[in-house]
């Protein structure tokens, strides 16, 4: 599933070609993805000007001058294609701009979603209500984590995947950040020390920033809107490296937490 860096990379790629453009045509090639497209999506977007693009957690935001924002989630296999030579079977939403640009939302597994939300009410939109801070924002701090994790007996890794604590973190990047910070993924969250939290927050920010710079991580279907793949997978220190040697001299192990694979090093994560 595309995680925060992949969505951020997607949004930046779309912004370069879509921001300021007038939407001339919208076409739906099927009635739904994971759930039906909004019934007024075509009418609301046709003729609207794109005023900006953004991201909230793992959702992309396309703002328009009509006070409405298209909110998209890439699901398991979704990706935007810019100027596709041909419309493919899984190009389910097509947008054409006044300047002749064409974009296609491609989603083979159809686990993604598209919503239309009043821009001024975005924070109360169902998936966003009660979300924690963005991990790349200044208000995501060790102090915030300490307060959010106080008294929690659950393991630190699933707590970091809780969107109410921090928005948008996914399995790959939590594994990598915990490794950089030297924290066991199964350590009781409320018992993670202050110095460890002071290491963890910058580790999270760094691993996300580095992945965004690399265009994200390509696993299976993900590609940037330009068609380029993401190359951060080449920098994974532990994720997917079960039984490989860690840089510390230890061995990368795998455990299952909440139905998800966790990769970590017994040597340097305490």
ABEGO torsion letter per residue (X at the ends): XBBAAAAAAAAAAAAAAABGBBBABBBBABABBABBBBAAAAAAABGBBBAEBBBBEABBBBBBAAGBBBBBBAEAABBBBBGBABBBAABABBBBBAAGBBBBBBBAAGABBBBBBBAAAAAABAAABGBBBBAABAABBAAAAAAAABGBABBAAAAAABAAABBGBBAAAAAAAAAAAGBBAABBAAABBAAAAAAAAAAAAAAAAAAAAAGEBBBGABBBAAGBBBAAAAABAABGABGBBBAAGBBBBBBBBGGBBBBBBAAABX
